[in-house]
Amino acid sequence: MTDRKTWLGLAISLFLCGCTLAPKYTKPEAPVPASWPTGPAYQEVKPGPRADELHWETFFTDERMKKIIAMALSQNRDLRLASLRVEEARALYGIQRAELWPTVDAIGRGSREGVPADLSETRKRMIRERYSVDLGLLAWEIDFFGRIRSLKDRALEEYLATEEARRSAELSLRGAVANTYLALAADGEILKLAQSTLQIQEAMYKLIERRFQVGLASELDLHRAQTQVDTAKRDVARYTEQVAQDQNALHLLVGSPVPNELLPTRLDDVGPPMEVSAGLSSEILLSRPDILAAEHQLKAVNAHIGAARAAFFPSISLTTTLGTASKELSGLFKGGSRAWSFVPQIVMPIFDTRTWLALKAIKVEREIALAQYEKAIQSAFREVADALAERGTIKDQIAAQESLVHSLEEAHRLSTLRYTKGIDSYLGVLDAQRSLYGAQQGLIALRLADLSSRVTLYKVLGGGDRVAGEEKKEAQRDGGDPSR
């Protein structure tokens, strides 16, 4: 018994002093400039709230939009799947973490066999029976070289990567709902414009028809007016379809039909999202959920290298039981029936080329994960740069388009006036109508781009997830156990 306690104490000491052979993780340098691009196309950095510090309910000011986003966050099926994957990864991490500790099992056995005379100790044919009840550890691997610890660390990083992927899905969902909401408002406004244009074209057609009947307008003018009526009818049908499709897209994102009272009809009725600042440094990108997920995957592969290296060293396992045994079932718990066993085992690898190939494969996997991490940062930098370029030029585009619409309205008014007085032909009116209609549509598209670019900039800067990131870091400081 004393020897068994000595061996068990030695095994526990080895376990507690166990190390890991995983290489020390060093955060890679970000392969992008430290500051945002500058130039005439880019928005100047202005003081204001940072996107990652601004909660989405503050950033979005339209109350109806916020209600729809909240519905999507609770009902969207893609986000639900992402949350379930987090729970799955958490459970898998718990399983791997439990491998560090021994499992205690109760084992009951019974055997009955017939022994021929020439194999019997008494040289007589006999029936041999044995019954036992044991409590013990079965093949517990003592993690002296950190193989299980490395696998546990990998499982933890994969769990954290899955959590970041869920946060990224949530961030993308908020942006998708907002942009679809804005697109629905813009298409609804263009539909109203098309309907208004149709009314104007029909009134013009009736005017020209009366003039044609009294000989003041040509048949060519009448047919030209008809083409404008038909074009407006086509646009009314097309944008009626587009509005319906926008509503269907919003219903799918939300996961259920959106009440009609929450749906927008015009961009003028939508509260604009807040302006956010990108800050001076591109380091803000490192807190984006998708980049954090890529970094956790890199850490997971780094930890797996430790498990691959541990395969070159001895594997130590321990099996020990303590119980009672008897040749009769009724004698199991009588005095003198105590039985125990202590079976330590060490396996030393001598020649196995698979261990070398496995280590090489995992090192290549680490290089792949590193490349994916760096690419994620570069892609994020481009997304922010593109959004800043759009924000830097959109106001000038809108101002120019508004001036163009105003000029074309005057041109259309004057052309119509000159035609009704018989000074010019209807061709001038027709050209003015087409130009004005296209410019009005272009202005609505630019106003949509202005609002959508605010949403895009907020999203690509990791909007609203700083608090969630701090909570995750706090959990890691508590010991890296997500169950805490």
Residue, then its C-alpha position, 0 to 999 in steps of 0.5 A: m500500500t505504501d508503494r502504491k501511494t508513493w507511485l500515485g504521489l509521484a504521478i501527481s507531482l509529474f502531472l502538476c509540473g508538466c510543461t507544454l512544448a507549444p512554441k511561444y505565441t508572438k502576435p504578428e505585425a499587421p501588414v498594413p499602414a499604421s494610418w489611413p490613406t489620405g488625399p482628395a478622395y478621402q474623408e478628413v479625420k474629424p473628432g467624434p465617437r469611435a465606431d467600436e465604442l458606439h453601441w448600435e442602438t445609439f448609432f442608429t437613430d431611426e426607431r423603426m429601424k432599431k425595432i427591426i434590427a432587434m427582431a432580426l437579432s432574436q429571430n434570424r436563423d443564420l445568427r441562431l446557427a452561429s450561436l449553436r456553433v458556439e455552444e458546440a465549440r464550448a462543449l468540445y472544449g469542456i471535453q478536451r479540458a476534462e482529459l487533464w484529470p483522471t476519471v474514476d469508475a466503478i467496475g463489477r466483473g464476474s466470470r465462470e469457466g470450466v477447467p479440464a483436468d490436465l489444466s487444473e491444479t488438482r488434476k480434476r475437472m473443475i469449475r472456476e468462478r471469480y467475482s470482483v467489484d473495483l473502484g479505480l482509475l483506468a489508463w489515465e495519461i499523465d500529461f508530463f510533456g503537455r500533449i493534452r494541455s496543448l490540445k486543450d489550448r487548441a480547443l479553447e482557441e477554437y471556441l473563442a474563434t467561434e465566438e468571434a465568428r458569432r459576433s461577426a455574424e451579428l455585426s454583419l446582420r445589423g448592417a444587412v438589415a439597415n442597408t436593406y431598410l434604406a434600400l426599401a425606403a429609396d426604392g419606395e421613393i423612386l416608385k413615388l417619383a415614377q408614379s408622379t412622373l406618370q401622372i405628369q406624362e399622362a397630363m402632357y399626353k392629353l394636352i398634346e392630344r387636344r392640340f393634335q385634334v385642332g391641328l396645333a401638334s403633329e402626330l409625331d409629337l403625339h407618339r413621342a408623348q405616348t412613349q413617355v407615358d409607356t416608359a413611366k408605366r414600365d418604371v412604375a411596374r418595375y419599382t413596384e416589383q423592386v419594393a416587394q423584393d426589398q420587403n421579402a429580403l427584409h422578412l428573410l433577414v428578420g426571420s419573420p414578416v415585418p409589420n407594415e407600420l415599421l416599413p419605410t416609404r421614403l428616405d426623407d422619413v428615415g432618421p440618418p445614422m450617426e457620423v463616426s470617426a475612424g480615428l488616426s490609427s488603423e490599429i482599430l482593425l485588430s479588434r474586429p470580430d473577424i480578425l480576432a477569429a482569424e487570430h484565435q485560429l492561428k493560436a489554435v494551430n500554434a498550440h497544436i504544434g505542442a501536441a505534435r512535438a509531445a508525440f516524440f516523447p514518452s507517454i506515461s499512463l496509470t491504471t489503478t484499482l481498489g476493491t474486493a474479489s472472491k470466488e463466490l458472489s456471496g463472499l465479495f464483502k467478507g473479511g480478507s476479500r480486499a484486492w488492489s492493482f497498480v499498473p503504470q505504463i510508459v511507451m517510448p516512441i522509437f521509430d514512427t515517421r508519421t510523427w515527423l510528417a504530422l509535425k511538418a503538416i501542422k507547421v504548414e497549417r500554421e503558415i496557412a493560418l498566418a497568411q489567412y490572418e494577414k489577408a483578413i487584416q488587409s481586406a479589412f483595411r481596404e474596406v475601411a479605406d473604400a468607405l472613407a473614400e466614399r464618405g469623403t466624396i459623397k457630399d460633393q456628389i450630392a451637392a452637384q446632383e442637387s444643383l443639376v436637378h434644380s437646373l433641369e427643373e428650370a429647363h423643363r419648365l421653360s421648355t414646356l412653356r415655350y412649347t405651349k406657346g408654339i415657340d419650340s417643338y416638343l422635342g425640347v420638352l421630351d429631352a428635358q423630361r428625360s434628363l430631369y427624370g434621370a437626375q431625380q433618380g440619381l439624386i435619390a441613389l446618392r442620398l441612399a449611398d450617403l446613408s448606406s456608407r455611414v452604415t458600412l463605415y460603422k460596420v467595417l470599423g467593428g461597430g459596437d463590439r468593444v464592450a463584448g470584446e472587453e468581456k471576453k478578455e476579462a473571461q480570459r484573465d479569469g483563467g481562460d475557462p469560458s465556463r467561468 
